[in-house]
């Protein structure tokens, strides 16, 4: 039996078994973390951007 992920929505605070990744928080020291939203709240977040795109290479 496969267990579905259970996460709390960052916007409404409800728990969901269908979380949508809306943001990845990168940390300079130590591990970063992911921010999830429920499918109803996820469209209210802008698309994720690659942090490396902000550098002129």
PDBQT receptor file of N, H, CA, C and O in Angstrom, charges set to zero:
ATOM      1  N   UNK A   1       0.848  -1.189   0.000  1.00  0.00    +0.000 N 
ATOM      2  CA  UNK A   1       0.000   0.000   0.000  1.00  0.00    +0.000 C 
ATOM      3  C   UNK A   1       0.892   1.250   0.000  1.00  0.00    +0.000 C 
ATOM      4  O   UNK A   1       1.812   1.361   0.809  1.00  0.00    +0.000 OA
ATOM      5  N   UNK A   2       0.615   2.169  -0.897  1.00  0.00    +0.000 N 
ATOM      6  H   UNK A   2      -0.133   2.079  -1.554  1.00  0.00    +0.000 HD
ATOM      7  CA  UNK A   2       1.372   3.408  -0.995  1.00  0.00    +0.000 C 
ATOM      8  C   UNK A   2       0.691   4.491  -0.167  1.00  0.00    +0.000 C 
ATOM      9  O   UNK A   2      -0.517   4.707  -0.263  1.00  0.00    +0.000 OA
ATOM     10  N   UNK A   3       1.487   5.158   0.640  1.00  0.00    +0.000 N 
ATOM     11  H   UNK A   3       2.469   4.983   0.718  1.00  0.00    +0.000 HD
ATOM     12  CA  UNK A   3       0.958   6.246   1.466  1.00  0.00    +0.000 C 
ATOM     13  C   UNK A   3       1.100   7.561   0.728  1.00  0.00    +0.000 C 
ATOM     14  O   UNK A   3       2.185   7.883   0.244  1.00  0.00    +0.000 OA
ATOM     15  N   UNK A   4       0.029   8.324   0.633  1.00  0.00    +0.000 N 
ATOM     16  H   UNK A   4      -0.852   8.062   1.027  1.00  0.00    +0.000 HD
ATOM     17  CA  UNK A   4       0.058   9.619  -0.046  1.00  0.00    +0.000 C 
ATOM     18  C   UNK A   4       0.669  10.665   0.871  1.00  0.00    +0.000 C 
ATOM     19  O   UNK A   4       0.515  10.589   2.090  1.00  0.00    +0.000 OA
ATOM     20  N   UNK A   5       1.365  11.647   0.291  1.00  0.00    +0.000 N 
ATOM     21  H   UNK A   5       1.490  11.708  -0.699  1.00  0.00    +0.000 HD
ATOM     22  CA  UNK A   5       1.962  12.701   1.129  1.00  0.00    +0.000 C 
ATOM     23  C   UNK A   5       0.872  13.565   1.763  1.00  0.00    +0.000 C 
ATOM     24  O   UNK A   5      -0.166  13.819   1.152  1.00  0.00    +0.000 OA
ATOM     25  N   UNK A   6       1.112  13.999   2.954  1.00  0.00    +0.000 N 
ATOM     26  H   UNK A   6       1.956  13.793   3.450  1.00  0.00    +0.000 HD
ATOM     27  CA  UNK A   6       0.181  14.862   3.669  1.00  0.00    +0.000 C 
ATOM     28  C   UNK A   6       0.939  16.120   4.060  1.00  0.00    +0.000 C 
ATOM     29  O   UNK A   6       1.905  16.049   4.820  1.00  0.00    +0.000 OA
ATOM     30  N   UNK A   7       0.519  17.261   3.556  1.00  0.00    +0.000 N 
ATOM     31  H   UNK A   7      -0.265  17.319   2.939  1.00  0.00    +0.000 HD
ATOM     32  CA  UNK A   7       1.195  18.530   3.832  1.00  0.00    +0.000 C 
ATOM     33  C   UNK A   7       0.155  19.587   4.213  1.00  0.00    +0.000 C 
ATOM     34  O   UNK A   7      -1.033  19.455   3.918  1.00  0.00    +0.000 OA
ATOM     35  N   UNK A   8       0.638  20.635   4.875  1.00  0.00    +0.000 N 
ATOM     36  H   UNK A   8       1.603  20.743   5.114  1.00  0.00    +0.000 HD
ATOM     37  CA  UNK A   8      -0.229  21.752   5.220  1.00  0.00    +0.000 C 
ATOM     38  C   UNK A   8      -0.072  22.853   4.177  1.00  0.00    +0.000 C 
ATOM     39  O   UNK A   8       1.042  23.165   3.756  1.00  0.00    +0.000 OA
ATOM     40  N   UNK A   9      -1.179  23.431   3.768  1.00  0.00    +0.000 N 
ATOM     41  H   UNK A   9      -2.084  23.177   4.109  1.00  0.00    +0.000 HD
ATOM     42  CA  UNK A   9      -1.170  24.525   2.798  1.00  0.00    +0.000 C 
ATOM     43  C   UNK A   9      -0.670  25.790   3.476  1.00  0.00    +0.000 C 
ATOM     44  O   UNK A   9      -1.138  26.160   4.553  1.00  0.00    +0.000 OA
ATOM     45  N   UNK A  10       0.289  26.450   2.833  1.00  0.00    +0.000 N 
ATOM     46  H   UNK A  10       0.669  26.150   1.958  1.00  0.00    +0.000 HD
ATOM     47  CA  UNK A  10       0.872  27.666   3.386  1.00  0.00    +0.000 C 
ATOM     48  C   UNK A  10      -0.122  28.833   3.362  1.00  0.00    +0.000 C 
ATOM     49  O   UNK A  10       0.027  29.778   4.135  1.00  0.00    +0.000 OA
ATOM     50  N   UNK A  11      -1.110  28.782   2.507  1.00  0.00    +0.000 N 
ATOM     51  H   UNK A  11      -1.231  28.013   1.878  1.00  0.00    +0.000 HD
ATOM     52  CA  UNK A  11      -2.052  29.901   2.364  1.00  0.00    +0.000 C 
ATOM     53  C   UNK A  11      -3.259  29.766   3.292  1.00  0.00    +0.000 C 
ATOM     54  O   UNK A  11      -3.564  30.691   4.046  1.00  0.00    +0.000 OA
ATOM     55  N   UNK A  12      -3.958  28.608   3.244  1.00  0.00    +0.000 N 
ATOM     56  H   UNK A  12      -3.710  27.857   2.631  1.00  0.00    +0.000 HD
ATOM     57  CA  UNK A  12      -5.193  28.471   4.023  1.00  0.00    +0.000 C 
ATOM     58  C   UNK A  12      -5.007  27.669   5.307  1.00  0.00    +0.000 C 
ATOM     59  O   UNK A  12      -5.879  27.687   6.175  1.00  0.00    +0.000 OA
ATOM     60  N   UNK A  13      -3.872  26.957   5.442  1.00  0.00    +0.000 N 
ATOM     61  H   UNK A  13      -3.163  26.941   4.737  1.00  0.00    +0.000 HD
ATOM     62  CA  UNK A  13      -3.591  26.206   6.655  1.00  0.00    +0.000 C 
ATOM     63  C   UNK A  13      -4.248  24.839   6.728  1.00  0.00    +0.000 C 
ATOM     64  O   UNK A  13      -4.069  24.130   7.718  1.00  0.00    +0.000 OA
ATOM     65  N   UNK A  14      -5.001  24.449   5.711  1.00  0.00    +0.000 N 
ATOM     66  H   UNK A  14      -5.146  25.025   4.907  1.00  0.00    +0.000 HD
ATOM     67  CA  UNK A  14      -5.635  23.129   5.697  1.00  0.00    +0.000 C 
ATOM     68  C   UNK A  14      -4.617  22.072   5.297  1.00  0.00    +0.000 C 
ATOM     69  O   UNK A  14      -3.667  22.358   4.569  1.00  0.00    +0.000 OA
ATOM     70  N   UNK A  15      -4.818  20.857   5.773  1.00  0.00    +0.000 N 
ATOM     71  H   UNK A  15      -5.589  20.624   6.365  1.00  0.00    +0.000 HD
ATOM     72  CA  UNK A  15      -3.958  19.766   5.336  1.00  0.00    +0.000 C 
ATOM     73  C   UNK A  15      -4.519  19.190   4.046  1.00  0.00    +0.000 C 
ATOM     74  O   UNK A  15      -5.733  19.152   3.845  1.00  0.00    +0.000 OA
ATOM     75  N   UNK A  16      -3.622  18.742   3.176  1.00  0.00    +0.000 N 
ATOM     76  H   UNK A  16      -2.636  18.773   3.339  1.00  0.00    +0.000 HD
ATOM     77  CA  UNK A  16      -4.022  18.185   1.894  1.00  0.00    +0.000 C 
ATOM     78  C   UNK A  16      -3.191  16.963   1.572  1.00  0.00    +0.000 C 
ATOM     79  O   UNK A  16      -2.008  16.897   1.902  1.00  0.00    +0.000 OA
ATOM     80  N   UNK A  17      -3.822  15.988   0.920  1.00  0.00    +0.000 N 
ATOM     81  H   UNK A  17      -4.784  16.041   0.651  1.00  0.00    +0.000 HD
ATOM     82  CA  UNK A  17      -3.075  14.819   0.471  1.00  0.00    +0.000 C 
ATOM     83  C   UNK A  17      -2.696  14.959  -1.005  1.00  0.00    +0.000 C 
ATOM     84  O   UNK A  17      -2.213  14.010  -1.623  1.00  0.00    +0.000 OA
ATOM     85  N   UNK A  18      -2.923  16.164  -1.569  1.00  0.00    +0.000 N 
ATOM     86  H   UNK A  18      -3.315  16.935  -1.067  1.00  0.00    +0.000 HD
ATOM     87  CA  UNK A  18      -2.516  16.479  -2.945  1.00  0.00    +0.000 C 
ATOM     88  C   UNK A  18      -1.709  17.777  -2.959  1.00  0.00    +0.000 C 
ATOM     89  O   UNK A  18      -2.102  18.730  -3.632  1.00  0.00    +0.000 OA
ATOM     90  N   UNK A  19      -0.591  17.835  -2.232  1.00  0.00    +0.000 N 
ATOM     91  H   UNK A  19      -0.272  17.061  -1.686  1.00  0.00    +0.000 HD
ATOM     92  CA  UNK A  19       0.156  19.092  -2.131  1.00  0.00    +0.000 C 
ATOM     93  C   UNK A  19       0.805  19.482  -3.458  1.00  0.00    +0.000 C 
ATOM     94  O   UNK A  19       1.216  18.636  -4.252  1.00  0.00    +0.000 OA
ATOM     95  N   UNK A  20       0.881  20.799  -3.664  1.00  0.00    +0.000 N 
ATOM     96  H   UNK A  20       0.548  21.486  -3.018  1.00  0.00    +0.000 HD
ATOM     97  CA  UNK A  20       1.523  21.369  -4.847  1.00  0.00    +0.000 C 
ATOM     98  C   UNK A  20       2.719  22.188  -4.355  1.00  0.00    +0.000 C 
ATOM     99  O   UNK A  20       2.571  23.062  -3.500  1.00  0.00    +0.000 OA
ATOM    100  N   UNK A  21       3.885  21.904  -4.891  1.00  0.00    +0.000 N 
ATOM    101  H   UNK A  21       4.005  21.194  -5.586  1.00  0.00    +0.000 HD
ATOM    102  CA  UNK A  21       5.088  22.650  -4.523  1.00  0.00    +0.000 C 
ATOM    103  C   UNK A  21       4.992  24.056  -5.118  1.00  0.00    +0.000 C 
ATOM    104  O   UNK A  21       4.933  24.208  -6.338  1.00  0.00    +0.000 OA
ATOM    105  N   UNK A  22       4.976  25.084  -4.263  1.00  0.00    +0.000 N 
ATOM    106  H   UNK A  22       5.024  24.961  -3.272  1.00  0.00    +0.000 HD
ATOM    107  CA  UNK A  22       4.845  26.459  -4.756  1.00  0.00    +0.000 C 
ATOM    108  C   UNK A  22       6.110  27.280  -4.572  1.00  0.00    +0.000 C 
ATOM    109  O   UNK A  22       6.256  28.339  -5.182  1.00  0.00    +0.000 OA
ATOM    110  N   UNK A  23       7.039  26.796  -3.725  1.00  0.00    +0.000 N 
ATOM    111  H   UNK A  23       6.921  25.935  -3.230  1.00  0.00    +0.000 HD
ATOM    112  CA  UNK A  23       8.255  27.571  -3.493  1.00  0.00    +0.000 C 
ATOM    113  C   UNK A  23       9.327  26.673  -2.889  1.00  0.00    +0.000 C 
ATOM    114  O   UNK A  23       9.033  25.811  -2.061  1.00  0.00    +0.000 OA
ATOM    115  N   UNK A  24      10.559  26.880  -3.303  1.00  0.00    +0.000 N 
ATOM    116  H   UNK A  24      10.798  27.581  -3.976  1.00  0.00    +0.000 HD
ATOM    117  CA  UNK A  24      11.707  26.205  -2.703  1.00  0.00    +0.000 C 
ATOM    118  C   UNK A  24      12.557  27.267  -2.036  1.00  0.00    +0.000 C 
ATOM    119  O   UNK A  24      13.010  28.205  -2.691  1.00  0.00    +0.000 OA
ATOM    120  N   UNK A  25      12.776  27.125  -0.737  1.00  0.00    +0.000 N 
ATOM    121  H   UNK A  25      12.408  26.362  -0.205  1.00  0.00    +0.000 HD
ATOM    122  CA  UNK A  25      13.573  28.087   0.008  1.00  0.00    +0.000 C 
ATOM    123  C   UNK A  25      14.991  27.541   0.088  1.00  0.00    +0.000 C 
ATOM    124  O   UNK A  25      15.219  26.478   0.666  1.00  0.00    +0.000 OA
ATOM    125  N   UNK A  26      15.943  28.265  -0.489  1.00  0.00    +0.000 N 
ATOM    126  H   UNK A  26      15.758  29.128  -0.958  1.00  0.00    +0.000 HD
ATOM    127  CA  UNK A  26      17.348  27.869  -0.469  1.00  0.00    +0.000 C 
ATOM    128  C   UNK A  26      18.032  28.543   0.712  1.00  0.00    +0.000 C 
ATOM    129  O   UNK A  26      17.766  29.706   1.016  1.00  0.00    +0.000 OA
ATOM    130  N   UNK A  27      18.897  27.815   1.361  1.00  0.00    +0.000 N 
ATOM    131  H   UNK A  27      19.112  26.870   1.114  1.00  0.00    +0.000 HD
ATOM    132  CA  UNK A  27      19.610  28.339   2.521  1.00  0.00    +0.000 C 
ATOM    133  C   UNK A  27      21.106  28.373   2.234  1.00  0.00    +0.000 C 
ATOM    134  O   UNK A  27      21.642  27.469   1.593  1.00  0.00    +0.000 OA
ATOM    135  N   UNK A  28      21.769  29.405   2.704  1.00  0.00    +0.000 N 
ATOM    136  H   UNK A  28      21.334  30.140   3.224  1.00  0.00    +0.000 HD
ATOM    137  CA  UNK A  28      23.212  29.523   2.507  1.00  0.00    +0.000 C 
ATOM    138  C   UNK A  28      23.961  28.488   3.340  1.00  0.00    +0.000 C 
ATOM    139  O   UNK A  28      24.988  27.962   2.912  1.00  0.00    +0.000 OA
ATOM    140  N   UNK A  29      23.447  28.203   4.514  1.00  0.00    +0.000 N 
ATOM    141  H   UNK A  29      22.612  28.630   4.861  1.00  0.00    +0.000 HD
ATOM    142  CA  UNK A  29      24.058  27.180   5.361  1.00  0.00    +0.000 C 
ATOM    143  C   UNK A  29      22.964  26.196   5.750  1.00  0.00    +0.000 C 
ATOM    144  O   UNK A  29      21.888  26.603   6.187  1.00  0.00    +0.000 OA
ATOM    145  N   UNK A  30      23.227  24.939   5.598  1.00  0.00    +0.000 N 
ATOM    146  H   UNK A  30      24.101  24.608   5.243  1.00  0.00    +0.000 HD
ATOM    147  CA  UNK A  30      22.246  23.919   5.959  1.00  0.00    +0.000 C 
ATOM    148  C   UNK A  30      21.240  23.684   4.846  1.00  0.00    +0.000 C 
ATOM    149  O   UNK A  30      21.292  24.328   3.797  1.00  0.00    +0.000 OA
ATOM    150  N   UNK A  31      20.331  22.761   5.085  1.00  0.00    +0.000 N 
ATOM    151  H   UNK A  31      20.289  22.238   5.936  1.00  0.00    +0.000 HD
ATOM    152  CA  UNK A  31      19.360  22.424   4.054  1.00  0.00    +0.000 C 
ATOM    153  C   UNK A  31      18.272  23.488   3.933  1.00  0.00    +0.000 C 
ATOM    154  O   UNK A  31      17.940  24.164   4.907  1.00  0.00    +0.000 OA
ATOM    155  N   UNK A  32      17.730  23.625   2.746  1.00  0.00    +0.000 N 
ATOM    156  H   UNK A  32      18.000  23.076   1.955  1.00  0.00    +0.000 HD
ATOM    157  CA  UNK A  32      16.583  24.495   2.533  1.00  0.00    +0.000 C 
ATOM    158  C   UNK A  32      15.308  23.721   2.826  1.00  0.00    +0.000 C 
ATOM    159  O   UNK A  32      15.350  22.657   3.444  1.00  0.00    +0.000 OA
ATOM    160  N   UNK A  33      14.188  24.247   2.387  1.00  0.00    +0.000 N 
ATOM    161  H   UNK A  33      14.153  25.111   1.885  1.00  0.00    +0.000 HD
ATOM    162  CA  UNK A  33      12.930  23.538   2.597  1.00  0.00    +0.000 C 
ATOM    163  C   UNK A  33      11.948  23.901   1.492  1.00  0.00    +0.000 C 
ATOM    164  O   UNK A  33      12.127  24.887   0.778  1.00  0.00    +0.000 OA
ATOM    165  N   UNK A  34      10.915  23.089   1.367  1.00  0.00    +0.000 N 
ATOM    166  H   UNK A  34      10.769  22.288   1.947  1.00  0.00    +0.000 HD
ATOM    167  CA  UNK A  34       9.891  23.294   0.354  1.00  0.00    +0.000 C 
ATOM    168  C   UNK A  34       8.629  23.850   0.993  1.00  0.00    +0.000 C 
ATOM    169  O   UNK A  34       8.332  23.556   2.151  1.00  0.00    +0.000 OA
ATOM    170  N   UNK A  35       7.889  24.652   0.239  1.00  0.00    +0.000 N 
ATOM    171  H   UNK A  35       8.131  24.890  -0.702  1.00  0.00    +0.000 HD
ATOM    172  CA  UNK A  35       6.634  25.233   0.682  1.00  0.00    +0.000 C 
ATOM    173  C   UNK A  35       5.533  24.683  -0.217  1.00  0.00    +0.000 C 
ATOM    174  O   UNK A  35       5.645  24.713  -1.442  1.00  0.00    +0.000 OA
ATOM    175  N   UNK A  36       4.480  24.186   0.398  1.00  0.00    +0.000 N 
ATOM    176  H   UNK A  36       4.389  24.162   1.393  1.00  0.00    +0.000 HD
ATOM    177  CA  UNK A  36       3.398  23.550  -0.344  1.00  0.00    +0.000 C 
ATOM    178  C   UNK A  36       2.085  24.302  -0.166  1.00  0.00    +0.000 C 
ATOM    179  O   UNK A  36       1.885  25.016   0.817  1.00  0.00    +0.000 OA
ATOM    180  N   UNK A  37       1.195  24.125  -1.143  1.00  0.00    +0.000 N 
ATOM    181  H   UNK A  37       1.358  23.545  -1.941  1.00  0.00    +0.000 HD
ATOM    182  CA  UNK A  37      -0.148  24.672  -1.079  1.00  0.00    +0.000 C 
ATOM    183  C   UNK A  37      -1.120  23.595  -1.533  1.00  0.00    +0.000 C 
ATOM    184  O   UNK A  37      -0.725  22.637  -2.196  1.00  0.00    +0.000 OA
ATOM    185  N   UNK A  38      -2.371  23.748  -1.184  1.00  0.00    +0.000 N 
ATOM    186  H   UNK A  38      -2.692  24.526  -0.645  1.00  0.00    +0.000 HD
ATOM    187  CA  UNK A  38      -3.395  22.823  -1.665  1.00  0.00    +0.000 C 
ATOM    188  C   UNK A  38      -3.710  23.177  -3.123  1.00  0.00    +0.000 C 
ATOM    189  O   UNK A  38      -3.393  24.284  -3.557  1.00  0.00    +0.000 OA
ATOM    190  N   UNK A  39      -4.313  22.285  -3.875  1.00  0.00    +0.000 N 
ATOM    191  H   UNK A  39      -4.570  21.385  -3.522  1.00  0.00    +0.000 HD
ATOM    192  CA  UNK A  39      -4.600  22.561  -5.288  1.00  0.00    +0.000 C 
ATOM    193  C   UNK A  39      -5.469  23.806  -5.511  1.00  0.00    +0.000 C 
ATOM    194  O   UNK A  39      -5.366  24.449  -6.556  1.00  0.00    +0.000 OA
ATOM    195  N   UNK A  40      -6.313  24.148  -4.551  1.00  0.00    +0.000 N 
ATOM    196  H   UNK A  40      -6.397  23.626  -3.702  1.00  0.00    +0.000 HD
ATOM    197  CA  UNK A  40      -7.172  25.331  -4.698  1.00  0.00    +0.000 C 
ATOM    198  C   UNK A  40      -6.394  26.635  -4.506  1.00  0.00    +0.000 C 
ATOM    199  O   UNK A  40      -6.701  27.636  -5.152  1.00  0.00    +0.000 OA
ATOM    200  N   UNK A  41      -5.395  26.631  -3.627  1.00  0.00    +0.000 N 
ATOM    201  H   UNK A  41      -5.146  25.817  -3.102  1.00  0.00    +0.000 HD
ATOM    202  CA  UNK A  41      -4.624  27.843  -3.341  1.00  0.00    +0.000 C 
ATOM    203  C   UNK A  41      -3.409  28.004  -4.246  1.00  0.00    +0.000 C 
ATOM    204  O   UNK A  41      -2.925  29.123  -4.418  1.00  0.00    +0.000 OA
ATOM    205  N   UNK A  42      -2.908  26.933  -4.822  1.00  0.00    +0.000 N 
ATOM    206  H   UNK A  42      -3.302  26.024  -4.682  1.00  0.00    +0.000 HD
ATOM    207  CA  UNK A  42      -1.676  26.972  -5.619  1.00  0.00    +0.000 C 
ATOM    208  C   UNK A  42      -1.715  27.983  -6.770  1.00  0.00    +0.000 C 
ATOM    209  O   UNK A  42      -0.694  28.622  -7.026  1.00  0.00    +0.000 OA
ATOM    210  N   UNK A  43      -2.834  28.162  -7.475  1.00  0.00    +0.000 N 
ATOM    211  H   UNK A  43      -3.663  27.644  -7.267  1.00  0.00    +0.000 HD
ATOM    212  CA  UNK A  43      -2.838  29.148  -8.573  1.00  0.00    +0.000 C 
ATOM    213  C   UNK A  43      -2.604  30.593  -8.122  1.00  0.00    +0.000 C 
ATOM    214  O   UNK A  43      -2.323  31.454  -8.956  1.00  0.00    +0.000 OA
ATOM    215  N   UNK A  44      -2.715  30.871  -6.831  1.00  0.00    +0.000 N 
ATOM    216  H   UNK A  44      -2.944  30.172  -6.154  1.00  0.00    +0.000 HD
ATOM    217  CA  UNK A  44      -2.512  32.225  -6.315  1.00  0.00    +0.000 C 
ATOM    218  C   UNK A  44      -1.036  32.575  -6.148  1.00  0.00    +0.000 C 
ATOM    219  O   UNK A  44      -0.708  33.706  -5.788  1.00  0.00    +0.000 OA
ATOM    220  N   UNK A  45      -0.135  31.616  -6.405  1.00  0.00    +0.000 N 
ATOM    221  H   UNK A  45      -0.401  30.697  -6.697  1.00  0.00    +0.000 HD
ATOM    222  CA  UNK A  45       1.297  31.837  -6.286  1.00  0.00    +0.000 C 
ATOM    223  C   UNK A  45       1.913  32.016  -7.660  1.00  0.00    +0.000 C 
ATOM    224  O   UNK A  45       1.523  31.326  -8.601  1.00  0.00    +0.000 OA
ATOM    225  N   UNK A  46       2.873  32.933  -7.799  1.00  0.00    +0.000 N 
ATOM    226  H   UNK A  46       3.191  33.493  -7.034  1.00  0.00    +0.000 HD
ATOM    227  CA  UNK A  46       3.549  33.093  -9.098  1.00  0.00    +0.000 C 
ATOM    228  C   UNK A  46       4.411  31.872  -9.384  1.00  0.00    +0.000 C 
ATOM    229  O   UNK A  46       4.791  31.162  -8.453  1.00  0.00    +0.000 OA
ATOM    230  N   UNK A  47       4.725  31.615 -10.633  1.00  0.00    +0.000 N 
ATOM    231  H   UNK A  47       4.416  32.193 -11.389  1.00  0.00    +0.000 HD
ATOM    232  CA  UNK A  47       5.581  30.470 -10.955  1.00  0.00    +0.000 C 
ATOM    233  C   UNK A  47       6.960  30.608 -10.305  1.00  0.00    +0.000 C 
ATOM    234  O   UNK A  47       7.462  31.715 -10.111  1.00  0.00    +0.000 OA
ATOM    235  N   UNK A  48       7.555  29.472  -9.976  1.00  0.00    +0.000 N 
ATOM    236  H   UNK A  48       7.147  28.573 -10.133  1.00  0.00    +0.000 HD
ATOM    237  CA  UNK A  48       8.888  29.484  -9.372  1.00  0.00    +0.000 C 
ATOM    238  C   UNK A  48       9.913  29.965 -10.378  1.00  0.00    +0.000 C 
ATOM    239  O   UNK A  48       9.796  29.720 -11.578  1.00  0.00    +0.000 OA
ATOM    240  N   UNK A  49      10.920  30.654  -9.867  1.00  0.00    +0.000 N 
ATOM    241  H   UNK A  49      11.016  30.853  -8.892  1.00  0.00    +0.000 HD
ATOM    242  CA  UNK A  49      12.018  31.110 -10.710  1.00  0.00    +0.000 C 
ATOM    243  C   UNK A  49      13.301  30.418 -10.273  1.00  0.00    +0.000 C 
ATOM    244  O   UNK A  49      13.492  30.140  -9.089  1.00  0.00    +0.000 OA
ATOM    245  N   UNK A  50      14.154  30.148 -11.206  1.00  0.00    +0.000 N 
ATOM    246  H   UNK A  50      13.999  30.373 -12.168  1.00  0.00    +0.000 HD
ATOM    247  CA  UNK A  50      15.450  29.569 -10.904  1.00  0.00    +0.000 C 
ATOM    248  C   UNK A  50      16.332  30.677 -10.322  1.00  0.00    +0.000 C 
ATOM    249  O   UNK A  50      16.540  31.692 -10.986  1.00  0.00    +0.000 OA
ATOM    250  N   UNK A  51      16.857  30.514  -9.102  1.00  0.00    +0.000 N 
ATOM    251  H   UNK A  51      16.689  29.689  -8.562  1.00  0.00    +0.000 HD
ATOM    252  CA  UNK A  51      17.671  31.581  -8.509  1.00  0.00    +0.000 C 
ATOM    253  C   UNK A  51      18.926  31.893  -9.313  1.00  0.00    +0.000 C 
ATOM    254  O   UNK A  51      19.448  33.004  -9.223  1.00  0.00    +0.000 OA
ATOM    255  N   UNK A  52      19.416  30.948 -10.091  1.00  0.00    +0.000 N 
ATOM    256  H   UNK A  52      18.992  30.045 -10.165  1.00  0.00    +0.000 HD
ATOM    257  CA  UNK A  52      20.617  31.194 -10.874  1.00  0.00    +0.000 C 
ATOM    258  C   UNK A  52      20.342  32.080 -12.103  1.00  0.00    +0.000 C 
ATOM    259  O   UNK A  52      21.275  32.615 -12.700  1.00  0.00    +0.000 OA
ATOM    260  N   UNK A  53      19.068  32.232 -12.477  1.00  0.00    +0.000 N 
ATOM    261  H   UNK A  53      18.310  31.797 -11.992  1.00  0.00    +0.000 HD
ATOM    262  CA  UNK A  53      18.746  33.087 -13.613  1.00  0.00    +0.000 C 
ATOM    263  C   UNK A  53      18.970  34.566 -13.322  1.00  0.00    +0.000 C 
ATOM    264  O   UNK A  53      19.071  35.372 -14.246  1.00  0.00    +0.000 OA
ATOM    265  N   UNK A  54      19.047  34.926 -12.045  1.00  0.00    +0.000 N 
ATOM    266  H   UNK A  54      18.965  34.271 -11.293  1.00  0.00    +0.000 HD
ATOM    267  CA  UNK A  54      19.246  36.330 -11.690  1.00  0.00    +0.000 C 
ATOM    268  C   UNK A  54      20.685  36.788 -11.854  1.00  0.00    +0.000 C 
ATOM    269  O   UNK A  54      20.966  37.984 -11.789  1.00  0.00    +0.000 OA
ATOM    270  N   UNK A  55      21.601  35.845 -12.066  1.00  0.00    +0.000 N 
ATOM    271  H   UNK A  55      21.372  34.873 -12.119  1.00  0.00    +0.000 HD
ATOM    272  CA  UNK A  55      23.008  36.188 -12.275  1.00  0.00    +0.000 C 
ATOM    273  C   UNK A  55      23.301  36.383 -13.751  1.00  0.00    +0.000 C 
ATOM    274  O   UNK A  55      22.790  35.648 -14.596  1.00  0.00    +0.000 OA
ATOM    275  N   UNK A  56      24.121  37.370 -14.057  1.00  0.00    +0.000 N 
ATOM    276  H   UNK A  56      24.535  37.967 -13.370  1.00  0.00    +0.000 HD
ATOM    277  CA  UNK A  56      24.592  37.560 -15.420  1.00  0.00    +0.000 C 
ATOM    278  C   UNK A  56      25.834  36.688 -15.609  1.00  0.00    +0.000 C 
ATOM    279  O   UNK A  56      26.891  36.966 -15.042  1.00  0.00    +0.000 OA
ATOM    280  N   UNK A  57      25.697  35.656 -16.395  1.00  0.00    +0.000 N 
ATOM    281  H   UNK A  57      24.838  35.430 -16.856  1.00  0.00    +0.000 HD
ATOM    282  CA  UNK A  57      26.829  34.756 -16.604  1.00  0.00    +0.000 C 
ATOM    283  C   UNK A  57      27.447  34.989 -17.956  1.00  0.00    +0.000 C 
ATOM    284  O   UNK A  57      28.418  34.322 -18.314  1.00  0.00    +0.000 OA
TER     285      UNK A  57
